[in-house]
Amino acid sequence: MIGWAIGGVFFGILGDRIGRVKTMTITILSYTVFTGLSVLSTSVWDFNVFRFLCGLGVGGQFAVGVALVAEVVPARARPYALGFVQASSAVGNMIAAMTGILVGQMEAAGTITGAWRWEFLAGAVPAPLAFIVFKKLKEPDSWLKAKGEKKKMGSYGELFSDPRWRRNAIVGFFLAFAGVVGLWGIGFFSYDLFRPVLERTFAAQGLAGKALAGKVTTWIGVTSLLQNIGCFFGIYAFTYLTHYTGRKKAFAIAFLAAMGMTSYTFWNLKQISDIFWMIPLMGFAQLSLFGGYSIYLAELFPTRLRSTGTSFCYNVGRFAAAAGPFTLGYLTKDVFGGYAEPMRYAGVTMSLVFLVGLAALPFAPETKGKPLPE
Amino acid sequence: MSPTAEGAGGQKYAWWRELSGYHWFVLSVASMGWMFDTMAQQLL
């Protein structure tokens, strides 16, 4: 996550300075090539170096992609197009989950060995997309115009010296911080919550040892797919909601829904049947916020700072989010360790982070129906 | 229900009808870039 955050900040600035298309080309090459090169690693050290370099590209993609689409598509279609981009992240998660299941089964069947290497090799397959981006895409007219005006492009000094952009950057940061911590610090740890439920259920059916472990692994894959289906619809639901309510009310509803559904799931998920509706609904609520980030963050900054500002809000939150799992672990072991199932108490407590986003909303500008700042 | 946009003349139509072939191309490529990005994240 540190690599993502550093890459996000670096490529965010680059996106404004050298352009969306060139930067997107570099980020795609970075995350695909270094994912593929991970296959060649022989120790944990070179593996971590490859993953860090991959992480730089991973962190950079969001801001330039969002800036590019926001500046190219017609204004009235912009929220829906950006929601479409963000919803594709759920599809990426599902492809990764299915790739993992596929190579795992091929390894179990003896068709391949070293399943993780095949999985990482699959991550290199999209590399040719970088050449399509480089050859076929043009820089947006608004970026070319801003570049031609000889204004300073992609600068943190510019971002924080102007009161309007500074305020938007700080507000955007707190909005993104709440959602990023909520997802990476809590949501993705729901696996630790339902794994014991799965183990209890299948052990009661007489499974043990490898058979039990295999069944649990398969079900975790299925649960991941269910979660991401919820995510897909949640992201896209935000674009519908904001069409009727505006950005700020849509965020308020999404923050409350995310807090409510996350705490409800952590407190009440006790049977395998609960997984089928609680996990998709939790994914729906948590990821609806991310639909909002793709739409709203690009609307907060002028063309010359759009990629920089968007990446600041989205990726600097990741630095803080890196502490989320530690906080969850601290709450589980040290604060609620004396309770039965302390993870439930820790998850409910952590879900209060969504209130941070809610508290930032009164300071956020309403951008619905307004043109992108120039 | 389809999300609709309101044109200058007040008529309502689906947002995707505003997109040209190039808009769709940009949207598709950017979506794929982000989709494969999140796929790479999950491989961690």
Interface residues (C-beta under 8 A of the other chain):
Chain A: W4 M24 T27 I28 Y31 T32 T35 R51 C54 G55 G57 V58 Q61 F62 G65 V66 L68 V69 V72 V73 P74 R76 A77 Y80 A81 F84 V85 Q86 S88 S89 A90 V91 G92 N93 I95 A96 A97 T99 E119 F120 G123 P126 L129 I132 V133 K136 L137 T239 Y240 H243
Chain B: M1 P3 A5 E6 W15 W16 E18 L19 Y22 H23 F25 V26 L27 V29 A30 S31 M32 G33 W34 M35 F36 D37 T38 M39 A40 Q41 Q42 L43 L44
